[in-house]
């Protein structure tokens, strides 16, 4: 029967702070700060988008109200009824193919 040898154990010395451990915590804090900044940027972008969206909706509602109540004057004379069909016609009329 063998018995394990018993040798006195030495208390291990704490690892000295290394530059690698320090850079890891630095990169972690940098990453966290970067994430916070990205979140702030996205929030600000969403706020700008929401403001623009509400502004355009309000302007469109007001324009519809003006048209419905006849509060607008035409800025130009009305287009002829066949304006759109004329627009797609060839500028020189029909040309014969030779």
Backbone as CSV, one residue per row, in Angstrom:
resi,resn,N_x,N_y,N_z,CA_x,CA_y,CA_z,C_x,C_y,C_z
1,UNK,0.834,-1.158,0.000,0.000,0.000,0.000,0.886,1.229,0.000
2,UNK,0.572,2.128,-0.936,1.400,3.324,-1.012,0.616,4.483,-0.456
3,UNK,1.294,5.364,0.138,0.651,6.551,0.669,1.148,7.743,-0.124
4,UNK,0.280,8.625,-0.353,0.734,9.801,-1.098,1.764,10.558,-0.283
5,UNK,2.718,11.057,-1.002,3.734,11.819,-0.283,3.148,13.155,0.089
6,UNK,3.471,13.533,1.248,2.967,14.820,1.706,4.115,15.789,1.693
7,UNK,3.963,16.802,0.938,4.989,17.839,0.931,4.323,19.115,1.382
8,UNK,5.029,19.898,2.069,4.425,21.139,2.542,4.046,22.001,1.332
9,UNK,2.887,22.543,1.395,2.434,23.397,0.300,2.814,24.829,0.595
10,UNK,3.253,25.435,-0.447,3.604,26.838,-0.296,2.397,27.675,-0.688
11,UNK,2.122,28.697,0.052,1.026,29.563,-0.386,1.423,30.219,-1.705
12,UNK,0.507,30.178,-2.621,0.838,30.768,-3.911,0.794,32.276,-3.803
13,UNK,1.742,32.872,-4.448,1.801,34.335,-4.438,0.764,34.857,-5.411
14,UNK,0.109,35.935,-5.066,-0.862,36.501,-6.012,-0.149,36.916,-7.295
15,UNK,-0.850,36.730,-8.400,-0.265,37.117,-9.675,-0.089,38.619,-9.717
16,UNK,1.088,39.048,-10.135,1.268,40.498,-10.233,0.381,41.037,-11.345
17,UNK,-0.068,42.247,-11.172,-0.916,42.805,-12.233,-0.107,42.896,-13.518
18,UNK,-0.664,42.340,-14.548,0.050,42.358,-15.825,-0.612,43.377,-16.740
19,UNK,0.117,43.740,-17.737,-0.440,44.700,-18.683,-1.591,44.072,-19.458
20,UNK,-1.543,42.740,-19.609,-2.604,42.069,-20.357,-3.921,42.176,-19.601
21,UNK,-3.918,41.954,-18.316,-5.134,42.076,-17.516,-5.657,43.496,-17.533
22,UNK,-4.752,44.449,-17.510,-5.164,45.850,-17.512,-5.810,46.230,-18.841
23,UNK,-5.235,45.782,-19.940,-5.796,46.144,-21.238,-7.159,45.493,-21.428
24,UNK,-7.343,44.315,-20.855,-8.639,43.657,-20.963,-9.711,44.505,-20.286
25,UNK,-9.418,44.991,-19.086,-10.424,45.806,-18.409,-10.605,47.125,-19.150
26,UNK,-9.518,47.647,-19.720,-9.624,48.889,-20.482,-10.475,48.672,-21.733
27,UNK,-10.238,47.562,-22.445,-11.009,47.315,-23.659,-12.471,47.046,-23.304
28,UNK,-12.702,46.420,-22.162,-14.089,46.171,-21.737,-14.796,47.485,-21.456
29,UNK,-14.137,48.403,-20.756,-14.772,49.690,-20.475,-14.940,50.494,-21.754
30,UNK,-13.955,50.379,-22.674,-14.073,51.077,-23.955,-15.249,50.517,-24.754
31,UNK,-15.382,49.195,-24.752,-16.479,48.553,-25.462,-17.817,48.975,-24.863
32,UNK,-17.873,49.028,-23.546,-19.111,49.429,-22.861,-19.454,50.882,-23.209
33,UNK,-18.459,51.744,-23.202,-18.688,53.154,-23.552,-19.146,53.269,-24.998
34,UNK,-18.549,52.452,-25.875,-18.937,52.468,-27.290,-20.384,52.011,-27.445
35,UNK,-20.767,50.967,-26.716,-22.153,50.480,-26.770,-23.124,51.543,-26.283
36,UNK,-22.771,52.232,-25.207,-23.637,53.298,-24.686,-23.797,54.418,-25.717
37,UNK,-22.679,54.786,-26.360,-22.744,55.852,-27.362,-23.605,55.433,-28.544
38,UNK,-23.463,54.181,-28.995,-24.282,53.695,-30.101,-25.756,53.716,-29.726
39,UNK,-26.064,53.343,-28.498,-27.456,53.348,-28.044,-27.999,54.781,-28.020
40,UNK,-27.177,55.719,-27.540,-27.605,57.133,-27.529,-27.838,57.636,-28.946
41,UNK,-26.921,57.270,-29.851,-27.062,57.705,-31.250,-28.342,57.157,-31.871
42,UNK,-28.625,55.868,-31.618,-29.851,55.268,-32.166,-31.089,55.940,-31.586
43,UNK,-31.057,56.243,-30.293,-32.193,56.902,-29.663,-32.401,58.293,-30.258
44,UNK,-31.309,59.023,-30.447,-31.420,60.363,-31.038,-31.925,60.274,-32.471
45,UNK,-31.447,59.283,-33.222,-31.903,59.114,-34.606,-33.396,58.777,-34.639
46,UNK,-33.837,57.904,-33.737,-35.271,57.574,-33.673,-36.096,58.799,-33.316
47,UNK,-35.595,59.636,-32.410,-36.312,60.857,-32.024,-36.427,61.802,-33.218
48,UNK,-35.328,61.961,-33.981,-35.383,62.825,-35.173,-36.364,62.270,-36.199
49,UNK,-36.322,60.958,-36.411,-37.224,60.324,-37.360,-38.675,60.517,-36.915
50,UNK,-38.950,60.317,-35.632,-40.309,60.472,-35.115,-40.779,61.919,-35.293
51,UNK,-39.899,62.875,-34.989,-40.267,64.287,-35.139,-40.569,64.612,-36.601
52,UNK,-39.717,64.143,-37.508,-39.935,64.387,-38.933,-41.236,63.740,-39.392
53,UNK,-41.478,62.520,-38.942,-42.697,61.806,-39.321,-43.937,62.555,-38.849
54,UNK,-43.932,62.996,-37.596,-45.088,63.739,-37.061,-45.268,65.060,-37.798
55,UNK,-44.171,65.742,-38.116,-44.256,67.019,-38.835,-44.883,66.807,-40.215
56,UNK,-44.431,65.776,-40.932,-44.986,65.512,-42.260,-46.449,65.100,-42.186
57,UNK,-46.812,64.298,-41.173,-48.218,63.902,-41.017,-49.093,65.127,-40.755
58,UNK,-48.613,66.017,-39.912,-49.379,67.238,-39.598,-49.542,68.106,-40.841
59,UNK,-48.473,68.271,-41.606,-48.551,69.082,-42.822,-49.511,68.472,-43.842
60,UNK,-49.466,67.143,-43.968,-50.359,66.461,-44.896,-51.818,66.621,-44.449
61,UNK,-52.076,66.489,-43.155,-53.444,66.677,-42.647,-53.935,68.092,-42.934
62,UNK,-53.061,69.074,-42.728,-53.451,70.458,-42.978,-53.714,70.682,-44.467
63,UNK,-52.883,70.110,-45.329,-53.091,70.253,-46.776,-54.417,69.617,-47.187
64,UNK,-54.715,68.437,-46.639,-56.003,67.791,-46.951,-57.170,68.653,-46.487
65,UNK,-57.062,69.219,-45.306,-58.120,70.084,-44.771,-58.342,71.282,-45.699
66,UNK,-57.248,71.898,-46.154,-57.364,73.049,-47.047,-58.041,72.661,-48.358
67,UNK,-57.673,71.507,-48.917,-58.278,71.071,-50.171,-59.757,70.756,-49.964
68,UNK,-60.083,70.054,-48.871,-61.478,69.682,-48.601,-62.372,70.905,-48.433
69,UNK,-61.846,71.983,-47.864,-62.649,73.189,-47.635,-62.479,74.239,-48.731
70,UNK,-61.701,73.913,-49.749,-61.520,74.854,-50.853,-60.725,76.078,-50.461
71,UNK,-59.810,75.941,-49.510,-59.032,77.085,-49.044,-57.753,77.293,-49.842
72,UNK,-57.599,76.608,-50.956,-56.370,76.737,-51.744,-56.713,77.236,-53.128
73,UNK,-55.798,78.013,-53.687,-55.928,78.452,-55.072,-54.990,77.609,-55.906
74,UNK,-55.382,77.246,-57.093,-54.440,76.509,-57.947,-53.239,77.391,-58.259
75,UNK,-52.057,76.824,-58.193,-50.846,77.583,-58.489,-50.609,77.691,-59.988
76,UNK,-51.211,76.788,-60.750,-51.062,76.819,-62.192,-52.409,76.459,-62.809
77,UNK,-52.598,76.788,-64.090,-53.874,76.436,-64.710,-54.026,74.903,-64.746
78,UNK,-55.255,74.426,-64.729,-55.452,72.979,-64.760,-54.876,72.369,-66.030
79,UNK,-54.429,71.138,-65.928,-53.869,70.434,-67.084,-54.997,69.956,-67.987
80,UNK,-54.752,69.906,-69.299,-55.793,69.381,-70.188,-56.059,67.912,-69.861
81,UNK,-57.267,67.465,-70.165,-57.661,66.091,-69.830,-56.733,65.060,-70.449
82,UNK,-56.231,65.314,-71.640,-55.391,64.324,-72.311,-53.897,64.575,-72.087
83,UNK,-53.548,65.323,-71.072,-52.154,65.668,-70.800,-51.277,64.427,-70.632
84,UNK,-51.717,63.475,-69.852,-50.876,62.316,-69.566,-50.737,61.409,-70.776
85,UNK,-51.778,61.268,-71.579,-51.638,60.433,-72.769,-50.757,61.134,-73.801
86,UNK,-50.787,62.467,-73.855,-49.938,63.215,-74.771,-48.477,63.123,-74.344
87,UNK,-48.225,63.040,-73.071,-46.869,63.019,-72.548,-46.105,61.786,-73.000
88,UNK,-46.793,60.685,-73.184,-46.124,59.451,-73.557,-46.041,59.263,-75.072
89,UNK,-46.621,60.174,-75.821,-46.553,60.080,-77.283,-45.159,60.493,-77.742
90,UNK,-44.785,60.058,-78.931,-43.492,60.425,-79.491,-43.485,61.921,-79.764
91,UNK,-42.390,62.626,-79.476,-42.379,64.088,-79.628,-42.608,64.568,-81.061
92,UNK,-42.302,63.757,-82.055,-42.505,64.167,-83.440,-43.728,63.487,-84.044
93,UNK,-44.546,62.916,-83.206,-45.715,62.201,-83.721,-45.305,60.808,-84.163
94,UNK,-46.163,60.168,-84.904,-45.848,58.807,-85.395,-44.831,58.915,-86.513
95,UNK,-43.862,58.056,-86.439,-42.870,58.029,-87.517,-42.996,56.696,-88.231
96,UNK,-42.912,56.758,-89.564,-43.004,55.536,-90.345,-41.666,54.821,-90.299
97,UNK,-41.717,53.516,-90.122,-40.506,52.710,-90.150,-40.197,52.385,-91.598
98,UNK,-38.992,52.518,-92.025,-38.620,52.247,-93.407,-37.932,50.931,-93.514
